[in-house]
Amino acid sequence: THEGTHEVAGDIATEAHPISVGNLLKAVLGRVSTAPQGSAFVHEFLPVASDWGGSAAVPPMTLEVYRDVGSSFVYYDMLGSALTLEIAQGQFLAASMNVLGGRFTQLQKSAAGFPAGKPWTWDVVSAAYDGSAIADLRQLSLTFDNRLAPHHTLSSGKYPQIGRASCRERV
């Protein structure tokens, strides 16, 4: 038998919570600027202009998946390839992130932790496009796509390097 190359990919879909959506935005966009504003903070998520490092286009992250069968699968060196935010009148903000990677292990499951508070609803909003108000906004979908692809090299490794798919350009 021969063990071939490893590749892990999939989508994570969730209702967006004010705290956890920041993790998704940073995973796909790669850069966050935080500044105090009164008693709160303003977080601005900005796309990176270049790759995060030699083997990853955006900052890597670790994901743990527990399927109620013994140990957890821990996927590490995972990258956020694309993020879609779905906004619909009267609905919770929905988020879907596409992830890519190749490294995994099994460990004892960790205790789950969930942020306090409620998900965001979009039943009251003001929106403008090019300086003009949008009077009847019912649904909006925003997609940030890094167009990442796994690249296996002739380095005798099983795991891919994840880089930009099209000539390493920002799309």
C-alpha positions in Angstrom: 0.0 0.0 0.0 1.0 3.6 -0.6 -0.1 6.6 1.4 -0.8 9.4 -1.0 -0.9 13.2 -0.5 -3.2 14.7 2.2 -5.7 17.4 1.5 -8.4 18.7 3.8 -11.1 21.0 2.4 -14.7 22.0 3.2 -17.2 24.6 4.2 -18.2 25.9 7.6 -21.7 27.4 7.7 -23.0 29.2 10.7 -25.2 32.1 12.0 -22.8 35.0 12.5 -22.2 36.1 16.1 -20.6 39.5 16.7 -17.5 37.9 18.2 -17.0 34.8 16.1 -17.5 36.5 12.8 -14.3 38.5 13.5 -12.4 35.2 13.5 -13.9 34.3 10.1 -13.1 37.8 8.7 -9.5 37.6 9.9 -9.0 34.1 8.6 -10.0 35.1 5.0 -8.9 38.8 4.9 -5.7 38.3 7.0 -5.4 41.7 8.6 -7.4 43.6 11.3 -6.9 47.1 12.5 -8.4 47.8 16.0 -8.8 51.3 17.5 -10.6 52.5 20.7 -13.7 54.6 20.1 -15.2 55.8 23.4 -15.9 52.8 25.6 -15.9 50.4 22.6 -13.5 49.3 19.9 -13.7 49.7 16.1 -12.4 46.7 14.1 -11.5 47.2 10.5 -10.8 44.1 8.4 -8.6 44.7 5.4 -7.4 42.4 2.7 -3.7 41.6 2.7 -1.7 42.8 -0.3 0.8 39.9 -0.2 1.0 36.3 1.1 1.2 35.8 4.9 4.3 33.6 4.5 6.2 31.3 2.3 3.8 28.3 2.8 0.5 30.1 3.4 -1.4 32.9 1.7 -3.3 34.0 4.8 -2.7 33.3 8.6 -3.1 29.6 9.3 -5.7 28.4 11.9 -6.6 25.2 13.8 -10.1 23.6 13.7 -11.3 20.9 16.0 -14.2 18.6 14.9 -15.8 16.3 17.4 -18.3 13.8 16.0 -19.2 12.1 19.3 -17.1 9.0 18.5 -14.0 8.9 20.8 -11.4 11.5 20.0 -11.6 14.8 18.1 -10.1 15.4 14.7 -7.8 18.5 14.9 -7.1 20.1 11.5 -4.2 22.5 11.6 -2.4 24.8 9.1 -5.9 25.4 7.7 -6.5 28.6 5.6 -9.7 30.5 4.9 -10.1 30.6 1.2 -13.5 32.3 0.8 -16.1 33.9 3.1 -19.7 34.6 2.2 -22.0 36.8 4.3 -25.7 36.5 3.6 -27.9 39.3 4.8 -31.7 39.0 4.5 -34.4 41.2 6.0 -35.5 39.9 9.3 -33.1 37.0 9.3 -29.9 36.2 11.2 -26.7 37.1 9.4 -25.4 33.9 7.9 -21.7 33.2 7.3 -20.1 30.4 5.2 -16.3 30.0 5.1 -14.4 27.7 2.7 -11.2 26.2 4.3 -8.2 24.4 2.8 -5.3 22.6 4.3 -3.8 19.2 4.7 -2.6 18.5 8.2 -4.6 16.7 10.9 -4.3 14.6 14.0 -6.5 13.1 16.6 -6.6 14.3 20.2 -8.8 14.1 23.3 -11.8 16.4 22.7 -11.6 19.9 24.2 -14.5 21.5 26.2 -16.6 23.5 23.9 -16.8 27.3 24.6 -19.5 29.5 23.1 -19.6 33.4 23.2 -22.3 35.0 25.2 -24.9 37.2 23.5 -27.3 36.9 20.6 -26.6 36.5 16.8 -27.2 39.6 14.7 -30.5 40.2 13.0 -30.8 42.5 10.0 -34.4 43.7 10.4 -33.4 47.4 10.6 -30.6 48.7 8.4 -29.6 51.7 6.4 -27.7 51.1 3.2 -26.1 53.2 0.5 -24.3 52.5 -2.7 -22.1 55.1 -4.4 -23.4 57.8 -2.0 -27.1 57.1 -2.8 -29.5 55.5 -0.3 -31.0 52.1 -1.1 -34.6 52.3 -0.1 -35.7 48.6 -0.5 -33.0 46.3 0.5 -34.3 42.8 1.1 -31.3 40.6 0.6 -27.6 41.0 0.1 -24.7 38.6 -0.3 -21.1 39.5 0.1 -18.3 37.1 -1.0 -14.6 37.6 -0.3 -12.6 35.0 -2.3 -8.9 34.5 -2.1 -8.9 31.8 -4.8 -6.6 29.6 -2.8 -5.5 26.2 -4.1 -3.4 23.4 -2.6 0.0 22.9 -4.3 1.8 19.7 -3.8 5.5 19.9 -4.5 8.3 17.4 -5.2 9.7 17.7 -1.7 8.7 14.2 -0.6 6.0 15.7 1.7 2.4 14.6 1.9 1.0 18.0 2.8 0.3 20.9 0.4 1.4 24.5 0.5 -1.7 26.7 0.0 -1.2 29.6 -2.3 -3.0 31.8 -4.7 -4.4 29.9 -7.6 -3.9 32.3 -10.4 -0.3 33.6 -10.7 -0.3 34.5 -7.0 -2.3 37.7 -7.8 -4.9 39.3 -5.6 -8.3 38.9 -7.3 
